[in-house]
Amino acid sequence: MNFVEELKWRGMIHTIMPGTEEQLNKEMTTAYVGIDPTADSLHIGHLVGIMMLKHFQRAGHRPLALVGGATGMIGDPSMKSQERKLIDEETLRHNQECIKNQLAKFLDFESDAPNHAELVNNYDWMKDFSFLDFIRDIGKHITVNYMMAKDSVKKRLERDSCEGMSFTEFSYQLLQGYDFLHLYQTKNCKLQMGGSDQWGNITTGTELIRRTTGGEAFALTCPLITKADGGKFGKTESGNVWLDPRYTSPYKFYQFWLNVSDEDAAKYIKIFTDLPREEIESLIAAQEQNAGLRPLQKRLAQEITTMVHSADDYQMAVEASQILFSNQAKDVLHKVDEATLLSVLEGVPQFEVSKSTIEAGVQLVDLVTENAQIFASKGEMRKLTQGGGVSINKEKVADPFLKIDASFLLNGKYILAQRGKKNYYLIIAK
């Protein structure tokens, strides 16, 4: 597999330094992508860089994932209007371990293959580097004029709302440049990859390598991912879409990809999966023939949910998606975990009822009128029940005086009531 050609047809190359492709064709090459460790989970904004490393390893080259323990303490000024809060070493180490576990789903860290992946942390080589040594041995090679000319610095300083830039942030590109030099010298790393906003920082590294060692290093960036409607990729009303199920459930994760536009799905399936070109083109053709079936979104959601979570999580997300729309979903209701259930029922009106009341047994008509005000009156409830319009946990109820007890509780805590076809209510036993 030709790595550059693979990225080109997937729309994943923004800028590439001359000589990069020749280097990759010449020998197995080591490359790295930097990852900010300010959280203990990656989010889907990190996935482009991760997929670049995945394709890089598939092409027979050696990927390094650099966790920016040192640079993460400072914060990259690129595309930022203010400085980040600094984080301590204990938090960084915890975040690093969590991130490696997530990366292991994409990259081979454990085999004895010559191109096995490796996780490195720049804190390990920066922590004992004194300030005086750094400015003497590294700082003298890069001029302030050179650093000021970088877009990441210029744009930050030109913003009307900008409060200025501290020396700490100004030094960021020099620190990232040194990372490249260090990996070049210790890991024979000759390529750095990242988003297009990183071009200035990456080329500072190639320049530092040239000026200090006389060696040659390379740079490759991918476009910043956008949505067809101009909105920010990876953001929802509730914030980032995380890879960790503690922050974004597999169901919500699956739904995010399932609900992207046709135009975005055609772009994202190339970037966020490793499906072959012929299969993707076939899916795009199928989408054009019958967009209502949404084959692109369904396959995109399947591939990426399975890759980030598991095949079982994907299957549960698919089944959970039917809870509100299928009359055959009663079995699924009893299988789904609490997080998935609450994700599916997000926004559904909720009523809290004493758990002791349900454990003692209560007539349904009393539960949905007196304990939970789902119906305005018992007469209304009895009438709708006789017409087949009331369901509990997706099963139609024929008897308004049905005794509801603890056996009806989902996950030992919830009851899903339905009034008519589209009105759902969640009863929570507390």
C-alpha angles and dihedrals in degrees: 000000000000105000097205093046089048092053093045096059090044090056092241102128122088102158131001126186115238111262095029096110092045090053092051092048091050101057147339102293132199118226135173141207121200121229126196109232098199091119133040091237136051118231130211091269086072093053097086093060091043092051089050089056091045092053089043091057092044088056090058099259129123119254126205121194109205116203106205099224092154099034089042087064088060108033130226113264092210110121090349127122097196141021124272126240113260120244131210129246096252091056091046092053092049091049091048093056092048091049093050091053089054094045090052088071089064105030136047106239099155109052126092092237113133090240097050113145123252133200116218132180120211090210087073093065098030101049095078096036106110120221092240092051091048097052091043099046102030110015094060092064097060122055126220088237089058092049094046091054092064115108092228089062098037095049092047092052094044096055112111092218094048116121091203130266125275122226086248092065094037088059092055097094091051091052091048089047089054090051088060091047092049093049090045090055099039104030101024087242109172103170135055121192132190146124120316090256087065096059094101094050093045095050090049084062094050089048092049090051091050094048097044103037106014087235129134125241133172143221135210128177135187126217119267106256116247136178122245091242092054094253122135114273118239097018125113131177088271094049134251123012101235130202092220111087089218089070103028117022117227087246093056090042090053092046092053092061094038091058101049117118122265091251093050092045091057089053099039096050089062094047104038102039134051094222111143121259096250092054093048092049089050090052091049090051091049090050091053091051095049115006091173091072089055097208091168096055093043094051093042091052091046096049098045097040090051092047096048098036119006144280089261092052090050092050091048090050091052092049092044089053088066096054095095096035108040131067088207093065099095092100091050091052090061093048103048120095122241096259092053092045092052091046091054092047097044109141094019111131112261134209126190117218129180109264090218089060091057094041089053090051127252133200112253093233090057093044095055097041109031104024098031116021096223092130126039092220142008090241092058091048094049092048094051091045091054088052092054094251101124126080134176117203089349094305119115114241120219098179118061088197093057110144112243115202140155092292088073094058116112112216085358090287118057141067121189113213123190127198113191120332103310110021113099129178131186117217111200118200110215 
